[in-house]
Amino acid sequence: MVGLPRLVNGYLLVDEYGAFLGKKHGRVVVRVGGSREEYALKLIRDVVVAGRASISSELLKAMAYSGVGLLVTSYTGTPLARLIPARAGGTFRNRVEQYKALEDGRACIIARDLITGKVKNQSSNIKYYSKARAQESEKKALYEKALLLDGLIKQLSTYTPGTGRLEECREKVLSVEAQAAEIYWDGMRVVLGDYGFERRVKIPEAEDKQLDTVNTALNIVYNILAGNMWKYVLRFGLDPYAGFLHAERPGRLSLVYDLIEPFRPLGDRLIASLLRRGVLRPGMQGKEVAIALRSAAYSELTEQEMKYKGRKVKLEASMFLLAEEVVSMLTGRRSSVSTPFLLW
């Protein structure tokens, strides 16, 4: 048993096995084994269940009335299911415009702008770590990579999508993203190399192998970002499976993963910080990484500030504003999408 669930910045994190969640007088009652704890419902924004838990129907109703979301994930944070109140379902018009955008060129503009935002934040990360390196050779090497990333940003900014096939546009944008990824992760190896990181790997390359701690942590933090963004996609009435950048695939939250692209470098910065402080350590197994990272992600990542249209806002607000920005473009109020910027 890990212990009782933790309430972290409004997120009730449930990763215990055998936990029961019920309701009593406007409070969430949690029982794990012989232990019991209560949490005021008004203090909770999301219940995040990663372990095996039972939830009473009365609590689900109370959560719906109170606007509290429920996110069910795997132990590595992969979003599996989400409950949101019916009244938070956005408008049907947003979804109609989303489908039209896949055919009329607007989807390509959004895809371009999201990846531009991602590469800007990758460049910001590299500049951030360049400042902190003690060796001049490392400072110079990192700064040169940042300049290469800035060149790709200019390349994206001069790309004007037409009204052609979305597949052609995706190929163009993803080609630039792949170039940026190669430069970025080569630079991040300088930052993360002491912790066993050699290159970015999403899945083990052999069935009998496990990912290293850094790649495991990166996968988990991206999953956590996706679980949060899914909430805003649904609240604005958008179809989470119809992506502008990521191709449709059964069961894949393509739009959700589109919209977290500018936020991935923020997750990278958290992982580097946790490794430096010893919260994450080389050799940790998947579940150990997941438990340590889940608490840190909701206590620290959600508190991180990004710059959005001249003001500093925290992660949740940034996600809300980005989803709102996409909807504004879909409904004709904007001609492009502004993304949050990671300060360096």
Kinemage of the C-alpha trace (Angstrom):
@kinemage 1
@onewidth
@group {chain A} dominant
@subgroup {mainchain}
@vectorlist {calphas} color= white
{ca met a 1} P 0.000 0.000 0.000
{ca val a 2} L 1.295 3.438 -0.881
{ca gly a 3} L -0.848 5.215 1.705
{ca leu a 4} L -3.911 7.402 1.625
{ca pro a 5} L -4.606 9.560 -1.439
{ca arg a 6} L -3.010 13.013 -1.477
{ca leu a 7} L -4.751 16.286 -2.203
{ca val a 8} L -2.204 18.283 -4.206
{ca asn a 9} L -3.114 21.718 -5.605
{ca gly a 10} L -6.734 20.680 -5.990
{ca tyr a 11} L -5.971 17.222 -7.429
{ca leu a 12} L -6.952 14.208 -5.338
{ca leu a 13} L -4.385 11.585 -6.374
{ca val a 14} L -5.502 7.989 -5.861
{ca asp a 15} L -2.815 5.445 -6.735
{ca glu a 16} L -3.524 2.961 -3.954
{ca tyr a 17} L -4.946 -0.496 -4.558
{ca gly a 18} L -8.253 -1.206 -2.856
{ca ala a 19} L -9.198 2.411 -2.158
{ca phe a 20} L -12.898 3.263 -1.778
{ca leu a 21} L -14.227 6.768 -2.409
{ca gly a 22} L -17.641 7.794 -1.143
{ca lys a 23} L -19.556 10.956 -0.200
{ca lys a 24} L -20.655 12.384 3.115
{ca his a 25} L -22.066 15.896 3.612
{ca gly a 26} L -20.176 17.620 0.810
{ca arg a 27} L -16.967 15.748 1.507
{ca val a 28} L -15.117 12.947 -0.245
{ca val a 29} L -14.550 10.054 2.137
{ca val a 30} L -11.601 7.815 1.278
{ca arg a 31} L -10.976 4.433 2.876
{ca val a 32} L -7.863 2.364 2.286
{ca gly a 33} L -7.597 -0.721 4.457
{ca gly a 34} L -8.267 0.428 7.994
{ca ser a 35} L -7.401 4.065 7.266
{ca arg a 36} L -9.858 6.831 6.484
{ca glu a 37} L -9.592 10.449 5.372
{ca glu a 38} L -12.058 13.139 4.291
{ca tyr a 39} L -11.563 15.973 1.804
{ca ala a 40} L -13.896 18.898 1.178
{ca leu a 41} L -15.382 18.550 -2.304
{ca lys a 42} L -15.118 22.304 -2.882
{ca leu a 43} L -11.313 22.060 -2.620
{ca ile a 44} L -11.031 19.461 -5.401
{ca arg a 45} L -10.824 20.244 -9.118
{ca asp a 46} L -10.016 16.697 -10.320
{ca val a 47} L -9.925 13.206 -8.865
{ca val a 48} L -7.109 11.285 -10.566
{ca val a 49} L -7.340 7.510 -10.191
{ca ala a 50} L -4.265 5.497 -11.181
{ca gly a 51} L -4.765 2.525 -8.848
{ca arg a 52} L -7.628 0.096 -8.361
{ca ala a 53} L -10.379 2.026 -6.637
{ca ser a 54} L -14.141 1.901 -6.164
{ca ile a 55} L -16.244 5.055 -6.362
{ca ser a 56} L -19.842 5.380 -5.193
{ca ser a 57} L -22.505 6.632 -7.584
{ca glu a 58} L -23.512 9.279 -5.042
{ca leu a 59} L -20.008 10.709 -5.144
{ca leu a 60} L -20.030 10.711 -8.948
{ca lys a 61} L -23.301 12.681 -8.913
{ca ala a 62} L -21.936 15.144 -6.374
{ca met a 63} L -18.780 15.607 -8.446
{ca ala a 64} L -20.869 16.290 -11.546
{ca tyr a 65} L -22.990 18.888 -9.728
{ca ser a 66} L -19.884 20.522 -8.262
{ca gly a 67} L -17.933 20.593 -11.514
{ca val a 68} L -15.245 18.207 -10.254
{ca gly a 69} L -13.687 16.033 -12.944
{ca leu a 70} L -12.646 12.388 -12.750
{ca leu a 71} L -9.615 11.137 -14.660
{ca val a 72} L -8.774 7.436 -14.785
{ca thr a 73} L -5.245 6.570 -15.915
{ca ser a 74} L -2.834 3.669 -16.091
{ca tyr a 75} L -0.089 3.666 -13.463
{ca thr a 76} L 2.138 5.435 -16.011
{ca gly a 77} L -0.423 8.196 -16.422
{ca thr a 78} L -1.845 7.145 -19.799
{ca pro a 79} L -5.348 8.721 -19.944
{ca leu a 80} L -7.985 5.957 -20.069
{ca ala a 81} L -11.280 7.643 -19.214
{ca arg a 82} L -12.577 11.023 -18.127
{ca leu a 83} L -15.839 12.126 -16.568
{ca ile a 84} L -16.934 15.740 -16.896
{ca pro a 85} L -20.271 17.349 -16.005
{ca ala a 86} L -22.832 17.467 -18.831
{ca arg a 87} L -23.120 21.235 -18.468
{ca ala a 88} L -19.403 21.604 -19.273
{ca gly a 89} L -19.711 20.134 -22.752
{ca gly a 90} L -19.150 23.275 -24.836
{ca thr a 91} L -21.183 23.962 -27.949
{ca phe a 92} L -21.931 21.762 -30.926
{ca arg a 93} L -20.837 24.545 -33.275
{ca asn a 94} L -17.241 24.203 -32.088
{ca arg a 95} L -17.173 20.550 -33.087
{ca val a 96} L -18.772 21.228 -36.466
{ca glu a 97} L -16.136 23.865 -37.232
{ca gln a 98} L -13.429 21.456 -36.084
{ca tyr a 99} L -14.543 18.915 -38.680
{ca lys a 100} L -14.763 21.582 -41.398
{ca ala a 101} L -11.255 22.764 -40.531
{ca leu a 102} L -9.881 19.340 -41.433
{ca glu a 103} L -10.955 19.994 -45.021
{ca asp a 104} L -10.503 23.730 -45.611
{ca gly a 105} L -6.894 24.423 -44.562
{ca arg a 106} L -7.473 25.817 -41.088
{ca ala a 107} L -6.278 22.561 -39.513
{ca cys a 108} L -2.926 23.024 -41.195
{ca ile a 109} L -2.519 26.536 -39.792
{ca ile a 110} L -3.275 25.242 -36.306
{ca ala a 111} L -0.817 22.341 -36.725
{ca arg a 112} L 1.885 24.756 -37.895
{ca asp a 113} L 1.301 27.124 -34.991
{ca leu a 114} L 1.321 24.357 -32.369
{ca ile a 115} L 4.638 22.967 -33.585
{ca thr a 116} L 6.066 26.485 -33.861
{ca gly a 117} L 5.165 26.949 -30.197
{ca lys a 118} L 6.779 23.644 -29.303
{ca val a 119} L 10.056 24.458 -31.080
{ca lys a 120} L 10.113 27.931 -29.485
{ca asn a 121} L 9.892 26.298 -26.070
{ca gln a 122} L 12.524 23.726 -26.991
{ca ser a 123} L 14.829 26.596 -27.942
{ca ser a 124} L 13.963 28.322 -24.665
{ca asn a 125} L 14.941 25.199 -22.731
{ca ile a 126} L 18.282 24.898 -24.507
{ca lys a 127} L 19.056 28.582 -23.827
{ca tyr a 128} L 18.011 28.115 -20.205
{ca tyr a 129} L 20.450 25.230 -19.732
{ca ser a 130} L 23.148 26.985 -21.717
{ca lys a 131} L 23.191 29.737 -19.088
{ca ala a 132} L 23.586 27.211 -16.288
{ca arg a 133} L 26.513 25.161 -17.662
{ca ala a 134} L 29.858 25.683 -15.978
{ca gln a 135} L 31.984 24.668 -18.956
{ca glu a 136} L 32.280 27.232 -21.730
{ca ser a 137} L 32.397 24.487 -24.370
{ca glu a 138} L 29.010 23.187 -23.231
{ca lys a 139} L 27.554 26.694 -23.075
{ca lys a 140} L 28.659 27.322 -26.644
{ca ala a 141} L 27.468 23.957 -27.947
{ca leu a 142} L 24.022 24.405 -26.424
{ca tyr a 143} L 23.646 27.977 -27.625
{ca glu a 144} L 24.536 26.906 -31.169
{ca lys a 145} L 21.780 24.297 -31.018
{ca ala a 146} L 19.350 26.978 -29.851
{ca leu a 147} L 20.274 29.047 -32.902
{ca leu a 148} L 19.564 26.053 -35.136
{ca leu a 149} L 16.153 25.691 -33.510
{ca asp a 150} L 15.496 29.400 -34.038
{ca gly a 151} L 16.222 28.857 -37.723
{ca leu a 152} L 13.562 26.151 -37.871
{ca ile a 153} L 11.119 28.498 -36.169
{ca lys a 154} L 11.676 31.020 -38.979
{ca gln a 155} L 11.173 28.255 -41.502
{ca leu a 156} L 7.831 27.382 -39.949
{ca ser a 157} L 6.767 31.012 -39.713
{ca thr a 158} L 7.287 31.495 -43.463
{ca tyr a 159} L 5.321 28.357 -44.323
{ca thr a 160} L 1.896 29.406 -45.579
{ca pro a 161} L -0.464 26.439 -45.813
{ca gly a 162} L -2.848 26.453 -48.729
{ca thr a 163} L -6.136 24.657 -48.978
{ca gly a 164} L -4.547 21.422 -50.147
{ca arg a 165} L -4.641 18.002 -48.576
{ca leu a 166} L -4.109 17.883 -44.815
{ca glu a 167} L -1.777 14.890 -45.190
{ca glu a 168} L 0.667 16.985 -47.243
{ca cys a 169} L 0.635 19.746 -44.644
{ca arg a 170} L 1.170 17.289 -41.795
{ca glu a 171} L 4.132 15.821 -43.638
{ca lys a 172} L 5.701 19.269 -44.015
{ca val a 173} L 5.144 20.319 -40.407
{ca leu a 174} L 6.192 16.970 -38.967
{ca ser a 175} L 9.345 17.044 -41.072
{ca val a 176} L 10.406 20.285 -39.405
{ca glu a 177} L 9.396 18.903 -36.002
{ca ala a 178} L 11.620 15.849 -36.583
{ca gln a 179} L 14.584 18.087 -37.429
{ca ala a 180} L 13.949 20.115 -34.285
{ca ala a 181} L 13.692 16.960 -32.164
{ca glu a 182} L 17.055 15.702 -33.376
{ca ile a 183} L 18.739 19.010 -32.497
{ca tyr a 184} L 16.883 19.415 -29.206
{ca trp a 185} L 17.498 15.951 -27.771
{ca asp a 186} L 21.117 16.084 -28.835
{ca gly a 187} L 21.368 19.223 -26.711
{ca met a 188} L 19.398 17.749 -23.820
{ca arg a 189} L 21.839 14.844 -23.706
{ca val a 190} L 24.338 17.353 -22.312
{ca val a 191} L 21.857 18.164 -19.542
{ca leu a 192} L 20.574 14.634 -18.846
{ca gly a 193} L 23.558 12.493 -19.806
{ca asp a 194} L 24.783 12.133 -16.217
{ca tyr a 195} L 21.523 10.336 -15.421
{ca gly a 196} L 21.843 7.624 -18.063
{ca phe a 197} L 20.055 9.436 -20.886
{ca glu a 198} L 21.528 8.776 -24.328
{ca arg a 199} L 18.651 9.560 -26.689
{ca arg a 200} L 14.900 9.930 -26.752
{ca val a 201} L 13.178 6.532 -26.910
{ca lys a 202} L 9.406 6.217 -26.536
{ca ile a 203} L 9.105 2.427 -26.194
{ca pro a 204} L 11.643 -0.310 -25.381
{ca glu a 205} L 13.451 -1.510 -28.478
{ca ala a 206} L 13.402 -5.131 -27.283
{ca glu a 207} L 10.663 -7.050 -25.463
{ca asp a 208} L 12.956 -8.027 -22.589
{ca lys a 209} L 14.232 -4.482 -22.040
{ca gln a 210} L 12.958 -1.581 -19.963
{ca leu a 211} L 13.286 2.095 -20.716
{ca asp a 212} L 15.835 4.044 -18.746
{ca thr a 213} L 14.558 6.245 -15.926
{ca val a 214} L 14.709 9.478 -17.933
{ca asn a 215} L 12.716 8.179 -20.911
{ca thr a 216} L 10.216 6.519 -18.592
{ca ala a 217} L 9.751 9.811 -16.738
{ca leu a 218} L 9.352 11.762 -19.985
{ca asn a 219} L 6.612 9.411 -21.154
{ca ile a 220} L 4.798 9.710 -17.844
{ca val a 221} L 4.926 13.507 -17.645
{ca tyr a 222} L 3.587 13.786 -21.214
{ca asn a 223} L 0.731 11.458 -20.240
{ca ile a 224} L -0.056 13.685 -17.262
{ca leu a 225} L -0.125 16.736 -19.533
{ca ala a 226} L -2.496 14.908 -21.885
{ca gly a 227} L -4.835 13.935 -19.047
{ca asn a 228} L -5.130 17.585 -18.038
{ca met a 229} L -5.593 18.900 -21.576
{ca trp a 230} L -8.311 16.326 -22.311
{ca lys a 231} L -10.519 18.140 -19.788
{ca tyr a 232} L -10.398 21.426 -21.704
{ca val a 233} L -10.886 19.780 -25.084
{ca leu a 234} L -14.138 18.297 -23.773
{ca arg a 235} L -15.253 21.459 -22.016
{ca phe a 236} L -15.017 23.413 -25.256
{ca gly a 237} L -17.074 20.773 -27.051
{ca leu a 238} L -14.246 19.585 -29.308
{ca asp a 239} L -13.761 16.029 -30.554
{ca pro a 240} L -10.629 14.701 -28.792
{ca tyr a 241} L -10.099 12.075 -31.511
{ca ala a 242} L -10.034 14.429 -34.520
{ca gly a 243} L -6.551 15.894 -34.545
{ca phe a 244} L -5.096 18.607 -36.741
{ca leu a 245} L -1.511 17.356 -36.479
{ca his a 246} L -1.703 13.749 -35.296
{ca ala a 247} L -3.527 11.431 -37.672
{ca glu a 248} L -6.718 9.769 -36.532
{ca arg a 249} L -6.356 6.295 -35.073
{ca pro a 250} L -8.943 4.262 -33.118
{ca gly a 251} L -8.705 5.105 -29.427
{ca arg a 252} L -6.058 7.787 -29.903
{ca leu a 253} L -6.729 11.216 -28.380
{ca ser a 254} L -5.224 12.932 -31.407
{ca leu a 255} L -6.421 16.476 -30.689
{ca val a 256} L -5.361 16.211 -27.047
{ca tyr a 257} L -1.844 15.240 -28.085
{ca asp a 258} L -1.859 18.052 -30.645
{ca leu a 259} L -2.557 20.613 -27.967
{ca ile a 260} L 0.063 19.433 -25.476
{ca glu a 261} L 2.902 19.895 -27.994
{ca pro a 262} L 3.884 23.395 -26.755
{ca phe a 263} L 3.833 22.107 -23.155
{ca arg a 264} L 6.183 19.135 -23.579
{ca pro a 265} L 9.357 21.210 -22.978
{ca leu a 266} L 7.855 22.339 -19.665
{ca gly a 267} L 7.629 18.662 -18.696
{ca asp a 268} L 11.238 18.148 -19.811
{ca arg a 269} L 12.360 20.937 -17.499
{ca leu a 270} L 10.544 19.345 -14.567
{ca ile a 271} L 12.247 15.976 -15.200
{ca ala a 272} L 15.688 17.631 -15.295
{ca ser a 273} L 14.939 19.396 -12.012
{ca leu a 274} L 13.734 16.220 -10.281
{ca leu a 275} L 16.842 14.341 -11.399
{ca arg a 276} L 19.118 17.105 -10.167
{ca arg a 277} L 17.408 17.089 -6.762
{ca gly a 278} L 17.452 13.296 -6.448
{ca val a 279} L 13.659 12.883 -6.474
{ca leu a 280} L 14.198 10.743 -9.567
{ca arg a 281} L 17.282 8.551 -9.730
{ca pro a 282} L 18.830 6.348 -12.412
{ca gly a 283} L 17.776 2.730 -12.021
{ca met a 284} L 14.293 3.458 -10.658
{ca gln a 285} L 11.646 1.094 -12.016
{ca gly a 286} L 8.504 2.212 -13.846
{ca lys a 287} L 6.108 2.224 -10.887
{ca glu a 288} L 8.642 3.978 -8.646
{ca val a 289} L 9.074 6.674 -11.284
{ca ala a 290} L 5.311 6.995 -11.742
{ca ile a 291} L 4.579 7.470 -8.045
{ca ala a 292} L 7.395 9.966 -7.490
{ca leu a 293} L 6.590 11.892 -10.642
{ca arg a 294} L 2.833 12.013 -10.145
{ca ser a 295} L 3.145 13.900 -6.874
{ca ala a 296} L 5.776 16.241 -8.302
{ca ala a 297} L 3.815 16.890 -11.481
{ca tyr a 298} L 0.703 17.993 -9.649
{ca ser a 299} L 2.568 19.908 -6.935
{ca glu a 300} L 5.226 21.572 -9.123
{ca leu a 301} L 4.350 21.330 -12.802
{ca thr a 302} L 0.907 22.829 -12.284
{ca glu a 303} L 2.524 25.766 -10.471
{ca gln a 304} L 4.964 26.580 -13.271
{ca glu a 305} L 4.352 29.849 -15.083
{ca met a 306} L 4.415 30.433 -18.809
{ca lys a 307} L 4.098 33.696 -20.675
{ca tyr a 308} L 0.927 34.012 -22.688
{ca lys a 309} L 0.095 37.185 -24.583
{ca gly a 310} L 2.207 39.379 -22.320
{ca arg a 311} L 1.201 37.951 -18.955
{ca lys a 312} L 2.420 35.113 -16.786
{ca val a 313} L -0.058 32.300 -16.210
{ca lys a 314} L 0.159 28.874 -14.606
{ca leu a 315} L -0.130 25.600 -16.480
{ca glu a 316} L -3.877 25.050 -16.048
{ca ala a 317} L -4.684 28.577 -17.200
{ca ser a 318} L -2.292 28.187 -20.146
{ca met a 319} L -4.061 25.017 -21.243
{ca phe a 320} L -7.474 26.641 -20.952
{ca leu a 321} L -6.328 29.684 -22.926
{ca leu a 322} L -4.772 27.577 -25.684
{ca ala a 323} L -7.959 25.540 -26.121
{ca glu a 324} L -9.929 28.794 -26.154
{ca glu a 325} L -7.534 30.215 -28.760
{ca val a 326} L -8.102 27.221 -31.046
{ca val a 327} L -11.858 27.589 -30.700
{ca ser a 328} L -11.576 31.318 -31.481
{ca met a 329} L -9.835 30.468 -34.728
{ca leu a 330} L -12.330 27.764 -35.617
{ca thr a 331} L -15.214 30.198 -35.109
{ca gly a 332} L -13.599 32.958 -37.168
{ca arg a 333} L -12.442 35.309 -34.430
{ca arg a 334} L -8.730 34.702 -35.091
{ca ser a 335} L -6.628 33.834 -38.121
{ca ser a 336} L -3.871 31.987 -36.242
{ca val a 337} L -3.137 30.419 -32.854
{ca ser a 338} L -0.879 31.943 -30.203
{ca thr a 339} L 0.857 29.470 -27.907
{ca pro a 340} L 2.265 29.848 -24.375
{ca phe a 341} L 5.973 30.618 -24.108
{ca leu a 342} L 8.374 28.983 -21.660
{ca leu a 343} L 10.592 31.635 -20.081
{ca trp a 344} L 14.353 31.125 -19.994
